[in-house]
Amino acid sequence: MIGRQRNHAGRHLLLLGLLLCMSCPFLAHAVPMVNDPNGFQNLSWGVTLTTRPDLEVVRAGPHVNEYQLRDSQPLFAGIPVESLRFLSVDEQFARVTIRYQGDDRHKQILTYLEQQFGSLERVPGQMMRGLNQQYNWRGTDTEINLTYHTNTGRGFIFIDSRTLAPRFNDHIADSGE
C-alpha cells in the first residue's frame, strides 16, 4: 500500500513538472539591434513608393504593391543579390525582401549585418549550423530576419517595419488565397 502511494506521488510530481514545462513557451530570442535604420537605405518606413522614379512596380494589388529598382543591378551592402524588392501596404513602405545564392555571399552578408546591427549572440532561437540557418535582429522600428538553406545555397532576408509589416496579414483572405 505504501509502495503504491509512492508510485502515485511520483507520477503526480512527474505530471506536474511536465505541465509546468509545457506552460512556459519556448521563445525564439532576437539579437537586440544596435543602429536601427528606421527604414532601408535612404527610405524611411511609411513613405510612399509610387512617386519614386528609381522604382518600378513589379506586382500591383489592391493593398500590397511590390517594387524593384528600375535601372540597376540589385545590390545589398555592395554585394550582388538575385533580387531586392520593396513592398508597400496601403501605399506605405513596410518591407524589403532580398534573395541571394551562394555560401560566399551568405558569409559576406552575415558579416555586414553583424557589423551594422550587432554581433550575433549564441542565444536560443539562433540556428548557427544545420540545413536551415536563421538569424534575427530586432530594433525599436525595424526587424531583420535572415534565413539560409545550406542544402540549396539560397538565402532570404526580410527587413520589416515593426509597426507596418503586421498589416500584410490583414489583407490575407480567410481561405488562404
C-alpha positions as CSV (number, residue, x, y, z in Angstrom):
1,M,0.0,0.0,0.0
2,I,2.8,2.4,0.9
3,G,4.6,1.5,-2.3
4,R,1.6,2.2,-4.4
5,Q,1.2,5.7,-2.7
6,R,4.8,6.5,-3.5
7,N,4.3,5.4,-7.1
8,H,1.2,7.7,-7.4
9,A,3.0,10.6,-5.8
10,G,5.9,10.1,-8.2
11,R,3.5,10.1,-11.1
12,H,1.8,13.2,-9.9
13,L,5.1,15.0,-9.4
14,L,6.2,14.0,-12.9
15,L,2.9,15.1,-14.4
16,L,3.1,18.5,-12.5
17,G,6.7,19.0,-13.8
18,L,5.7,18.2,-17.3
19,L,2.7,20.6,-17.2
20,L,4.9,23.4,-15.8
21,C,7.4,22.9,-18.6
22,M,4.7,22.9,-21.3
23,S,3.1,26.0,-19.9
24,C,6.3,28.0,-20.4
25,P,6.6,28.8,-24.1
26,F,9.9,28.3,-25.8
27,L,10.7,31.8,-27.2
28,A,13.0,32.5,-30.1
29,H,15.2,35.3,-29.0
30,A,16.4,38.0,-31.3
31,V,19.6,39.9,-31.0
32,P,18.9,43.5,-29.9
33,M,19.6,45.7,-32.8
34,V,22.2,48.5,-32.4
35,N,21.8,51.1,-35.0
36,D,18.1,50.7,-36.0
37,P,17.9,52.2,-39.5
38,N,14.1,53.0,-39.3
39,G,13.8,52.0,-42.9
40,F,16.1,50.8,-45.7
41,Q,18.9,52.8,-47.3
42,N,17.5,56.3,-47.7
43,L,13.8,55.3,-47.4
44,S,12.0,55.7,-44.1
45,W,9.2,53.3,-43.1
46,G,5.8,54.6,-44.2
47,V,6.9,56.7,-47.2
48,T,5.0,56.4,-50.5
49,L,6.9,54.5,-53.1
50,T,4.7,55.4,-56.1
51,T,6.4,58.7,-56.6
52,R,10.0,57.3,-56.7
53,P,11.4,57.5,-60.2
54,D,14.1,54.9,-59.4
55,L,11.5,52.2,-58.6
56,E,9.1,50.3,-60.9
57,V,6.0,48.3,-59.9
58,V,6.6,44.5,-60.3
59,R,3.4,43.3,-58.8
60,A,0.4,45.5,-58.0
61,G,-2.5,44.6,-55.8
62,P,-5.4,46.4,-54.1
63,H,-3.5,46.8,-50.9
64,V,0.0,45.4,-51.4
65,N,2.4,46.6,-54.1
66,E,5.9,45.2,-54.9
67,Y,8.6,47.4,-56.4
68,Q,12.2,46.8,-57.7
69,L,15.0,49.2,-58.7
70,R,14.4,50.4,-62.3
71,D,17.8,50.5,-64.0
72,S,20.3,49.0,-61.7
73,Q,21.6,45.6,-60.6
74,P,20.2,44.6,-57.2
75,L,22.9,45.0,-54.5
76,F,22.8,44.7,-50.8
77,A,25.7,46.2,-48.9
78,G,27.6,46.3,-52.2
79,I,27.1,42.6,-52.7
80,P,25.2,41.4,-55.8
81,V,22.0,39.6,-55.0
82,E,19.3,37.9,-57.1
83,S,16.5,40.2,-56.2
84,L,15.8,43.2,-54.0
85,R,12.1,44.1,-53.6
86,F,10.4,46.9,-51.8
87,L,6.8,46.2,-50.5
88,S,4.2,48.7,-49.5
89,V,0.9,48.0,-47.7
90,D,-1.8,50.6,-48.3
91,E,0.7,52.9,-50.0
92,Q,3.1,52.8,-47.0
93,F,6.6,51.4,-47.4
94,A,6.8,48.4,-44.9
95,R,9.2,45.7,-46.1
96,V,12.2,44.8,-48.1
97,T,12.8,41.3,-49.4
98,I,16.2,40.2,-50.6
99,R,17.1,36.9,-52.2
100,Y,20.6,35.7,-52.8
101,Q,22.5,32.5,-53.6
102,G,25.9,31.1,-52.6
103,D,27.8,30.4,-49.4
104,D,30.4,33.2,-50.1
105,R,27.6,35.8,-50.5
106,H,25.9,34.4,-47.4
107,K,29.1,34.9,-45.3
108,Q,29.6,38.4,-46.7
109,I,26.0,39.4,-46.0
110,L,26.1,37.9,-42.5
111,T,29.3,39.7,-41.7
112,Y,27.8,43.0,-42.9
113,L,24.7,42.6,-40.9
114,E,26.7,41.8,-37.7
115,Q,28.9,44.8,-38.2
116,Q,26.0,47.1,-38.9
117,F,23.3,45.9,-36.5
118,G,25.1,43.9,-33.8
119,S,27.1,40.7,-33.4
120,L,25.2,37.5,-33.1
121,E,25.0,36.2,-29.6
122,R,24.6,32.5,-29.3
123,V,21.1,32.6,-27.9
124,P,18.2,30.2,-28.2
125,G,16.4,30.6,-31.5
126,Q,19.5,31.3,-33.5
127,M,20.4,28.4,-35.7
128,M,24.1,28.6,-36.4
129,R,24.5,25.3,-38.2
130,G,22.4,22.8,-39.9
131,L,20.3,22.7,-43.1
132,N,18.4,25.9,-42.2
133,Q,20.2,28.8,-40.5
134,Q,18.1,31.6,-39.0
135,Y,19.2,34.9,-37.6
136,N,17.2,37.8,-36.2
137,W,17.9,41.4,-35.2
138,R,15.2,43.4,-33.6
139,G,15.2,47.2,-33.1
140,T,12.7,49.7,-32.0
141,D,11.3,50.3,-35.5
142,T,13.0,47.6,-37.7
143,E,13.3,43.8,-37.6
144,I,15.7,41.9,-39.8
145,N,15.2,38.2,-40.4
146,L,17.7,36.1,-42.4
147,T,17.2,32.5,-43.4
148,Y,19.8,30.5,-45.3
149,H,19.2,27.0,-46.7
150,T,22.6,25.3,-46.8
151,N,21.5,22.4,-49.0
152,T,20.4,24.7,-51.8
153,G,22.7,27.7,-51.0
154,R,19.7,30.1,-51.1
155,G,19.3,32.9,-48.7
156,F,16.4,35.2,-47.8
157,I,16.4,38.5,-45.9
158,F,13.3,40.3,-44.7
159,I,13.7,43.8,-43.4
160,D,10.4,44.9,-41.9
161,S,8.9,47.9,-40.2
162,R,7.8,46.5,-36.9
163,T,4.6,48.6,-36.9
164,L,3.6,48.3,-40.6
165,A,4.6,44.8,-41.6
166,P,1.9,43.1,-39.4
167,R,-0.7,44.9,-41.7
168,F,0.2,42.5,-44.5
169,N,-1.7,39.8,-42.6
170,D,-4.8,42.0,-42.5
171,H,-5.2,41.5,-46.3
172,I,-4.8,37.7,-46.5
173,A,-8.1,36.1,-47.3
174,D,-9.6,33.7,-44.8
175,S,-9.4,31.0,-47.5
176,G,-5.6,31.4,-47.7
177,E,-5.8,32.6,-51.3
